[in-house]
Amino acid sequence: MIVCEQLSKRYKKQLALDGLDLGFDMGQTVALVGPNGSGKSTFMKLALGFIRPTSGSIRVLDEDPQGGGHFKYAIGYMPQAFHCPPNLTVRSLFALMTDLRKAKKETCDTTLFERFEIDRFYNKPLGALSGGMKQKVNAALAFYFNPKIYILDEPTAGLDPFASEVLKEKIGVERAAGKLIIISSHIFSDLDVLATDVLYLIDGKLQFYKNVEMLMQETGTNNLGKAFAHVIANHKETV
């Protein structure tokens, strides 16, 4: 689980997150939604311990992300931009991450590794891979260590339609297994079939955090894209 209390982050004069009070429980798949600059990436970086909050607190599996605890072994992170040394082979990358995670290969989840046929380019350097191949490696690594929590930043970006469906199917399997999944995406059609809850940010401020079915009932719509069009239209009318 993840719990935030008055969580705020400021970059010099810019307030990226403004006093978030919320919690995520195991079994949820939460869509982080909002325009560019709304604070989605900042929230994910705080949850991962990459940056410190300016004020307030965030706890992941009852640990402070800045504490250097074992919670990081329980997180599968899929960044939007996948950066690794170009001369490192795919094989070496998986071996390195397995060593860093102190994982046993026999306990690793190879589902995406196999479905994406990563063995076909296992000995190639990362710099020789296409963008789509790198994204497959990115996804396979995020799920490889069977974590309790997934933080996925635009996970289907750069994937071909077949690979995208394979990844969404895997996310659904992990959701059914009771994992906590946090997804940042601009593709509402992906979120429609994945998300149980939606968190909407604008300029670092929480606009709402609701169950997806409740949101659709309130807006009289049948998908997230239409629901947000309704929300935004009503917001403009009240401004």
C-alpha positions as a Markdown table, in Angstrom:
| # | Residue | x | y | z |
|---|---|---|---|---|
| 1 | Met | 0.0 | 0.0 | 0.0 |
| 2 | Ile | 1.0 | 3.7 | -0.4 |
| 3 | Val | -0.1 | 6.4 | 1.9 |
| 4 | Cys | 0.4 | 10.2 | 1.4 |
| 5 | Glu | -0.2 | 12.9 | 4.0 |
| 6 | Gln | 0.0 | 16.5 | 2.9 |
| 7 | Leu | 2.5 | 15.5 | 0.3 |
| 8 | Ser | 4.0 | 18.4 | -1.5 |
| 9 | Lys | 7.0 | 19.0 | -3.8 |
| 10 | Arg | 8.4 | 22.3 | -5.0 |
| 11 | Tyr | 11.0 | 22.9 | -7.6 |
| 12 | Lys | 12.3 | 26.4 | -6.9 |
| 13 | Lys | 9.3 | 28.6 | -7.7 |
| 14 | Gln | 7.1 | 25.8 | -9.2 |
| 15 | Leu | 4.8 | 23.8 | -6.9 |
| 16 | Ala | 4.7 | 20.4 | -8.6 |
| 17 | Leu | 2.5 | 18.7 | -5.9 |
| 18 | Asp | 0.3 | 20.5 | -3.5 |
| 19 | Gly | -0.7 | 18.8 | -0.2 |
| 20 | Leu | -1.9 | 15.3 | -1.4 |
| 21 | Asp | -3.8 | 13.3 | 1.2 |
| 22 | Leu | -4.6 | 9.8 | -0.2 |
| 23 | Gly | -3.9 | 6.2 | 0.0 |
| 24 | Phe | -3.7 | 3.2 | -2.4 |
| 25 | Asp | -4.5 | -0.4 | -1.3 |
| 26 | Met | -3.4 | -3.7 | -2.7 |
| 27 | Gly | -5.8 | -4.9 | -5.4 |
| 28 | Gln | -6.3 | -1.5 | -6.9 |
| 29 | Thr | -5.2 | -0.4 | -10.4 |
| 30 | Val | -5.0 | 3.4 | -10.2 |
| 31 | Ala | -4.9 | 5.5 | -13.3 |
| 32 | Leu | -2.9 | 8.7 | -12.9 |
| 33 | Val | -4.5 | 11.2 | -15.2 |
| 34 | Gly | -3.9 | 14.9 | -16.0 |
| 35 | Pro | -2.3 | 17.2 | -18.5 |
| 36 | Asn | 1.4 | 17.5 | -18.9 |
| 37 | Gly | 2.9 | 19.2 | -15.9 |
| 38 | Ser | 0.1 | 18.1 | -13.6 |
| 39 | Gly | 2.4 | 16.3 | -11.2 |
| 40 | Lys | 2.0 | 12.7 | -12.3 |
| 41 | Ser | 5.8 | 12.0 | -12.9 |
| 42 | Thr | 6.7 | 13.9 | -9.6 |
| 43 | Phe | 4.3 | 11.6 | -7.7 |
| 44 | Met | 5.9 | 8.5 | -9.2 |
| 45 | Lys | 9.4 | 9.7 | -8.4 |
| 46 | Leu | 8.4 | 10.4 | -4.8 |
| 47 | Ala | 6.9 | 6.9 | -4.5 |
| 48 | Leu | 10.1 | 5.4 | -5.9 |
| 49 | Gly | 12.4 | 7.4 | -3.6 |
| 50 | Phe | 14.1 | 9.2 | -6.5 |
| 51 | Ile | 13.3 | 12.6 | -5.0 |
| 52 | Arg | 12.4 | 13.9 | -1.5 |
| 53 | Pro | 9.2 | 15.7 | -0.7 |
| 54 | Thr | 9.4 | 19.4 | 0.2 |
| 55 | Ser | 6.8 | 18.8 | 2.9 |
| 56 | Gly | 4.4 | 16.1 | 4.1 |
| 57 | Ser | 5.1 | 12.4 | 3.8 |
| 58 | Ile | 4.7 | 9.3 | 1.7 |
| 59 | Arg | 5.1 | 5.7 | 2.8 |
| 60 | Val | 5.3 | 2.7 | 0.6 |
| 61 | Leu | 4.6 | -0.7 | 2.3 |
| 62 | Asp | 4.9 | 1.2 | 5.6 |
| 63 | Glu | 8.4 | 2.4 | 4.7 |
| 64 | Asp | 9.8 | 5.8 | 3.9 |
| 65 | Pro | 11.1 | 5.6 | 0.3 |
| 66 | Gln | 14.1 | 7.7 | 1.4 |
| 67 | Gly | 15.0 | 5.1 | 4.1 |
| 68 | Gly | 16.8 | 2.7 | 1.7 |
| 69 | Gly | 14.6 | -0.2 | 2.9 |
| 70 | His | 13.6 | -3.4 | 1.2 |
| 71 | Phe | 10.4 | -1.9 | -0.2 |
| 72 | Lys | 12.2 | -1.2 | -3.5 |
| 73 | Tyr | 12.6 | -5.0 | -4.1 |
| 74 | Ala | 8.8 | -5.1 | -4.0 |
| 75 | Ile | 8.3 | -2.6 | -6.8 |
| 76 | Gly | 8.3 | -3.1 | -10.5 |
| 77 | Tyr | 9.0 | 0.2 | -12.3 |
| 78 | Met | 8.5 | 0.7 | -16.0 |
| 79 | Pro | 9.7 | 4.2 | -17.0 |
| 80 | Gln | 8.4 | 6.0 | -20.0 |
| 81 | Ala | 12.0 | 6.5 | -21.3 |
| 82 | Phe | 14.2 | 3.5 | -21.1 |
| 83 | His | 17.8 | 4.5 | -20.7 |
| 84 | Cys | 20.7 | 1.9 | -20.3 |
| 85 | Pro | 24.3 | 1.8 | -21.5 |
| 86 | Pro | 24.1 | 1.1 | -25.3 |
| 87 | Asn | 26.9 | -1.4 | -25.2 |
| 88 | Leu | 25.2 | -3.5 | -22.5 |
| 89 | Thr | 23.6 | -6.6 | -24.0 |
| 90 | Val | 20.0 | -7.6 | -23.1 |
| 91 | Arg | 21.5 | -10.8 | -21.5 |
| 92 | Ser | 23.8 | -8.7 | -19.3 |
| 93 | Leu | 21.1 | -6.3 | -18.3 |
| 94 | Phe | 18.8 | -9.1 | -17.0 |
| 95 | Ala | 21.8 | -10.8 | -15.3 |
| 96 | Leu | 22.7 | -7.4 | -13.7 |
| 97 | Met | 19.2 | -6.7 | -12.5 |
| 98 | Thr | 18.8 | -10.2 | -11.1 |
| 99 | Asp | 22.0 | -9.8 | -9.1 |
| 100 | Leu | 21.0 | -6.4 | -7.8 |
| 101 | Arg | 17.5 | -7.7 | -6.8 |
| 102 | Lys | 19.1 | -10.7 | -5.1 |
| 103 | Ala | 16.6 | -12.8 | -7.0 |
| 104 | Lys | 16.6 | -16.4 | -7.9 |
| 105 | Lys | 16.1 | -17.1 | -11.6 |
| 106 | Glu | 13.8 | -20.0 | -10.9 |
| 107 | Thr | 11.4 | -17.6 | -9.1 |
| 108 | Cys | 11.4 | -15.0 | -11.8 |
| 109 | Asp | 8.2 | -14.3 | -13.9 |
| 110 | Thr | 9.2 | -15.0 | -17.5 |
| 111 | Thr | 5.8 | -14.5 | -19.0 |
| 112 | Leu | 6.5 | -11.3 | -20.9 |
| 113 | Phe | 10.1 | -12.4 | -21.7 |
| 114 | Glu | 8.6 | -15.4 | -23.5 |
| 115 | Arg | 5.6 | -13.6 | -25.1 |
| 116 | Phe | 7.8 | -10.9 | -26.4 |
| 117 | Glu | 10.3 | -13.5 | -27.7 |
| 118 | Ile | 13.2 | -11.5 | -26.1 |
| 119 | Asp | 15.4 | -14.5 | -26.6 |
| 120 | Arg | 15.6 | -13.6 | -30.3 |
| 121 | Phe | 17.7 | -10.5 | -29.4 |
| 122 | Tyr | 19.0 | -11.6 | -26.1 |
| 123 | Asn | 22.7 | -11.2 | -27.1 |
| 124 | Lys | 22.3 | -7.9 | -28.8 |
| 125 | Pro | 23.5 | -4.7 | -27.3 |
| 126 | Leu | 20.7 | -2.3 | -26.2 |
| 127 | Gly | 22.0 | 0.3 | -28.6 |
| 128 | Ala | 21.3 | -1.9 | -31.5 |
| 129 | Leu | 17.6 | -2.4 | -30.6 |
| 130 | Ser | 14.7 | -0.6 | -32.1 |
| 131 | Gly | 12.5 | 1.6 | -29.9 |
| 132 | Gly | 9.8 | -1.2 | -29.8 |
| 133 | Met | 12.3 | -3.8 | -28.8 |
| 134 | Lys | 13.7 | -1.6 | -26.0 |
| 135 | Gln | 10.1 | -1.1 | -24.7 |
| 136 | Lys | 9.6 | -4.8 | -24.7 |
| 137 | Val | 12.7 | -5.2 | -22.6 |
| 138 | Asn | 11.5 | -2.4 | -20.4 |
| 139 | Ala | 8.2 | -4.1 | -19.8 |
| 140 | Ala | 9.6 | -7.6 | -19.3 |
| 141 | Leu | 12.0 | -6.3 | -16.6 |
| 142 | Ala | 9.3 | -4.5 | -14.7 |
| 143 | Phe | 7.3 | -7.7 | -14.3 |
| 144 | Tyr | 10.3 | -10.1 | -14.2 |
| 145 | Phe | 10.8 | -10.1 | -10.4 |
| 146 | Asn | 7.1 | -10.7 | -9.5 |
| 147 | Pro | 6.8 | -7.5 | -7.3 |
| 148 | Lys | 3.9 | -6.5 | -5.1 |
| 149 | Ile | 3.5 | -3.0 | -6.6 |
| 150 | Tyr | 3.8 | -1.9 | -10.2 |
| 151 | Ile | 4.5 | 1.7 | -11.2 |
| 152 | Leu | 4.0 | 2.0 | -15.0 |
| 153 | Asp | 4.6 | 5.3 | -16.9 |
| 154 | Glu | 3.0 | 5.3 | -20.3 |
| 155 | Pro | 3.5 | 1.5 | -20.5 |
| 156 | Thr | 2.1 | 0.9 | -24.0 |
| 157 | Ala | 3.9 | 3.8 | -25.7 |
| 158 | Gly | 6.1 | 2.5 | -28.5 |
| 159 | Leu | 4.7 | -1.0 | -28.5 |
| 160 | Asp | 3.0 | -2.4 | -31.6 |
| 161 | Pro | -0.7 | -3.3 | -31.3 |
| 162 | Phe | 0.0 | -7.0 | -30.6 |
| 163 | Ala | 2.6 | -6.3 | -27.9 |
| 164 | Ser | 0.4 | -3.7 | -26.4 |
| 165 | Glu | -2.4 | -6.2 | -26.0 |
| 166 | Val | 0.0 | -8.8 | -24.5 |
| 167 | Leu | 1.1 | -6.2 | -21.9 |
| 168 | Lys | -2.5 | -5.2 | -21.0 |
| 169 | Glu | -3.4 | -8.9 | -20.6 |
| 170 | Lys | -0.4 | -9.3 | -18.2 |
| 171 | Ile | -1.5 | -6.2 | -16.2 |
| 172 | Gly | -4.9 | -7.7 | -15.9 |
| 173 | Val | -3.5 | -11.0 | -14.6 |
| 174 | Glu | -1.5 | -9.1 | -11.9 |
| 175 | Arg | -4.5 | -7.0 | -11.0 |
| 176 | Ala | -6.5 | -10.3 | -10.5 |
| 177 | Ala | -3.7 | -11.5 | -8.3 |
| 178 | Gly | -4.2 | -8.6 | -5.9 |
| 179 | Lys | -1.2 | -6.5 | -6.8 |
| 180 | Leu | -1.3 | -2.7 | -6.5 |
| 181 | Ile | -0.8 | -1.1 | -10.0 |
| 182 | Ile | -0.3 | 2.6 | -10.7 |
| 183 | Ile | -0.5 | 3.6 | -14.4 |
| 184 | Ser | 0.2 | 7.0 | -15.9 |
| 185 | Ser | -1.2 | 7.2 | -19.4 |
| 186 | His | -2.8 | 9.5 | -21.9 |
| 187 | Ile | -4.4 | 6.6 | -23.7 |
| 188 | Phe | -7.9 | 6.3 | -22.2 |
| 189 | Ser | -8.7 | 3.2 | -24.2 |
| 190 | Asp | -6.0 | 1.4 | -22.3 |
| 191 | Leu | -7.2 | 2.7 | -18.9 |
| 192 | Asp | -10.8 | 1.7 | -19.7 |
| 193 | Val | -10.0 | -2.0 | -19.5 |
| 194 | Leu | -7.4 | -1.8 | -16.7 |
| 195 | Ala | -8.2 | 0.8 | -14.1 |
| 196 | Thr | -10.3 | 0.3 | -11.0 |
| 197 | Asp | -9.8 | 3.8 | -9.8 |
| 198 | Val | -8.7 | 7.2 | -11.3 |
| 199 | Leu | -6.7 | 10.0 | -9.7 |
| 200 | Tyr | -7.0 | 13.3 | -11.6 |
| 201 | Leu | -4.4 | 16.0 | -11.1 |
| 202 | Ile | -4.1 | 19.5 | -12.4 |
| 203 | Asp | -1.1 | 21.8 | -11.5 |
| 204 | Gly | -0.2 | 19.5 | -8.7 |
| 205 | Lys | -3.6 | 19.7 | -7.0 |
| 206 | Leu | -5.9 | 16.7 | -6.6 |
| 207 | Gln | -9.1 | 17.3 | -8.5 |
| 208 | Phe | -10.7 | 13.9 | -7.6 |
| 209 | Tyr | -9.8 | 10.3 | -6.7 |
| 210 | Lys | -12.7 | 8.0 | -7.6 |
| 211 | Asn | -13.7 | 4.5 | -8.4 |
| 212 | Val | -14.0 | 4.2 | -12.2 |
| 213 | Glu | -17.5 | 2.8 | -12.2 |
| 214 | Met | -18.7 | 5.6 | -9.8 |
| 215 | Leu | -17.2 | 8.2 | -12.1 |
| 216 | Met | -19.0 | 6.8 | -15.1 |
| 217 | Gln | -22.3 | 6.6 | -13.2 |
| 218 | Glu | -21.9 | 10.3 | -12.1 |
| 219 | Thr | -21.1 | 11.4 | -15.7 |
| 220 | Gly | -23.6 | 9.2 | -17.4 |
| 221 | Thr | -20.9 | 7.8 | -19.7 |
| 222 | Asn | -19.6 | 4.3 | -20.5 |
| 223 | Asn | -15.8 | 5.0 | -20.9 |
| 224 | Leu | -13.1 | 7.1 | -19.3 |
| 225 | Gly | -12.5 | 9.3 | -22.4 |
| 226 | Lys | -16.2 | 10.4 | -22.4 |
| 227 | Ala | -16.2 | 10.8 | -18.6 |
| 228 | Phe | -13.3 | 13.1 | -18.7 |
| 229 | Ala | -14.7 | 15.1 | -21.6 |
| 230 | His | -17.8 | 15.6 | -19.4 |
| 231 | Val | -15.7 | 16.6 | -16.4 |
| 232 | Ile | -13.6 | 19.1 | -18.3 |
| 233 | Ala | -16.7 | 20.6 | -20.0 |
| 234 | Asn | -18.4 | 21.1 | -16.7 |
| 235 | His | -15.3 | 22.6 | -15.2 |
| 236 | Lys | -15.0 | 25.2 | -18.0 |
| 237 | Glu | -18.7 | 26.1 | -17.5 |
| 238 | Thr | -18.1 | 26.8 | -13.8 |
| 239 | Val | -14.9 | 28.8 | -14.2 |
